[in-house]
Amino acid sequence: MSKQYDVLVIDDEPVVLDAVARVCTAHGIAVDAAPDSQTGLHRLHTHRYRLILCDIMMPELDGFQLLERVLKETHDTPIVMITGYSTIENAVRSLSSGAIGYLPKPFTEEELVSTVHRGLNFSALLRSGNVDNDGSSRHGTCPDNYYRLGWISWATLEETGAALVGVTDVFLKTVGSVKEIRFFTPHQEIVQGTTCAHIASTTGLLHDVLGPISGKILEINTLLQSDSSVISQDPYGKGWLYRILPSDVGYELKHLTVSGERV
């Protein structure tokens, strides 16, 4: 009978394997480790996992090639990409290719734990049938023609040329009860695929929200500043985070998933 773990971490750096195992074990999360992609694929055929953490830069098969293989072979093991070559392109490509998260090195213990926490919660949603493996909700809560960066954030364009930016219902379900939202400041620039806000959960974890598109913040949703629960109650309506002036929307929308369409 195959052995079951919570997390499989695939990385050719022993220090990363050791760090992930040490931190996760301290939080009661069972970890298995593989030093390369081929070993990782073999483990996936012989063991069961709830989540995969996979490095991008590896010999033989790189992380994107492994991601493609895993998505073809299984539909119930989500993947988070980790990398020491942190770029906006890698982040956006990871999420648009089917990864559910992106974790740049060097990461802190808190960043690792919050990422794994969301990943395991996403795995539970996936296996319960509440979400599809692309991160879209089976209940169709995201309005049509909203643009999603993976299952994390969304943008919708306004007739004025501005855009609203927010967080998906699936991301919020993996976070749990929201305690506080930490915003950027007005007129600050947000960049596609990088952190644009932080959500603190009642479990004590801090979760990074990655921006779906780039632009200057024109307005912060003051309703959320006074009542953060609104973001969970109405994430695609009253629960928007920012109104922004997009800087390169024609190019950046090509890398997002359009809600209501199958890609």
Salt bridges, closest charged atoms under 4 A:
ASP6 OD1 - ARG50 NH1 2.72
ASP11 OD2 - LYS105 NZ 2.85
GLU13 OE2 - LYS105 NZ 2.78
ASP32 OD1 - ARG43 NH1 3.21
ASP55 OD1 - LYS105 NZ 3.46
GLU68 OE2 - LYS72 NZ 3.59
GLU73 OE1 - HIS45 NE2 3.04
GLU73 OE2 - ARG69 NE 3.41
GLU109 OE2 - HIS27 NE2 3.22
ASP132 OD1 - ARG138 NE 2.13
ASP132 OD2 - ARG262 NH2 3.41
ASP134 OD2 - ARG262 NH1 3.92
GLU158 OE1 - ARG243 NE 2.83
ASP169 OD2 - LYS173 NZ 3.98
GLU180 OE1 - ARG182 NE 3.51
ASP208 OD1 - HIS198 ND1 2.85
GLU219 OE1 - ARG243 NH1 2.56
